[in-house]
Amino acid sequence: MGDPADKPGMRPAFTEEEVRLIRLWSLSDLSAGRQLSAQIAYFATPAVFGFYGLATGSLVILGVAFLSILLLLVWGVVTTWRDQRNLVLMQSICRKLLAEEETRQDGAKGFPDPAGGS
């Protein structure tokens, strides 16, 4: 409770964008089940179209399935490109946290770090 790290002046200075990203990531559901169900939902429809097109011999339906898969791939590339900005922000946050931790360890008194070897 009386930890010096709890004082506002001792915390890293995050920008508003970084604080927004921290809040967004802390509230997001990144569970494996949710990710898997989302991927299945995205690719199930074109797969069903493709199988139906093969079964009926319809080139139009096969074309729709193929274009759907291409659009999903393009969407994935665009999303990855857009998320690159968030990655850069998260790297900035991590650098600030590491710098704060190193500063705290340099000025820390008390028990030595067991991993430090001395």
N, C-alpha and C positions, 0 to 999 in steps of 0.2 A: 504494500500500500504506500509506503514511504520511499519506494524505489525512485532514484533520480531519473530513470528512463520514463517515468510517468509524467514528468513535467513537460509542458508544451514546448519549451525551448530546447529540450533534449531530443525531440523527435525530428526525423528528417523532414525537410520542407518539400512536400509534394505539391505539384501543380494541380489545378482543378481537373485537368484531363486525367491525370494519374489517379486522383481520388475517385473520379467517376469510374475508371476502369477497375480499380480495386473493389468498389461496391458492386459493379456489374459481375465481375468474376466470382465474388463471394456469394452472390445470390443465384448464380446459374447452376443448373443441374447437369453435371457432366458424368453421370453414372453410365456404366457400360451398357446396361439394359436399354436406357433411353437412346444412346447413340446407335446401338444395333437396330432398334425398332425404327428409328428415323431412316437409316440406310436401307432397310428392307422396304419401307414405305416408298422411298424414292425410286428404287429400281424394280419393284414388283410390277408396277403398271406397264412399263415398257417390255418387261420379260413376258408378261401375260399376252400383250399384243403380239410380240414376236412368235411365241408358241402358237397362238391362234392363226397368225399369218402363215406359218409353216404348215399347220394342220389343214388349212383351207386352200393353200396354194395362192393366196392373194398377195401380190407384190405391193399393192397400195398399203395394206396393213403392215407388212414387213417394213416398208419405207417409213411409216409413222413410228414404228417401234425404234428403228435405227435413228431417225431424227430426234426422237425423245431422249435416247441415250446420249447422242451428241450434245444436245442442249444441257443435259444434266452434267456432262463433263465440262462444258464451257462454264456453267454456273459454278462448279467446284473450283475451277481455275480463278475465276473472278473473285469468289469468296476468299480463297487463299491469298490472293493479291491484296484484297481489302483488309484482311486480318493481319497483314504484314505491319501495318501502322500500329495495331494493338500490341504486336510482338515487340516493336521498338519501344513503346511506352512501358511495357512490362520489364524489359531489360533495364530501362532507366530507373524504375522503382527498385529492382533488385540491386542495382549498383548503389543506390542511396542507402538501402538497408544494410548492405555489406559494409559500406564506409562507416555507417553509424555503429555497427557492431564492432568493427576494428577500433574505432575511436573509444568505444566503451571499454574494450578489453585492454587497451593501452593504459587507460587511466584507472582501471579497476584495482582495488586493493582486496586482500583476503586470500583465500585458498588458491594455490596455483592450479592451472589447467592440467588435469591428469594426462591429457593427450600431448601436452607440451614436453613431457619427458623430464622436467626438473622440479 
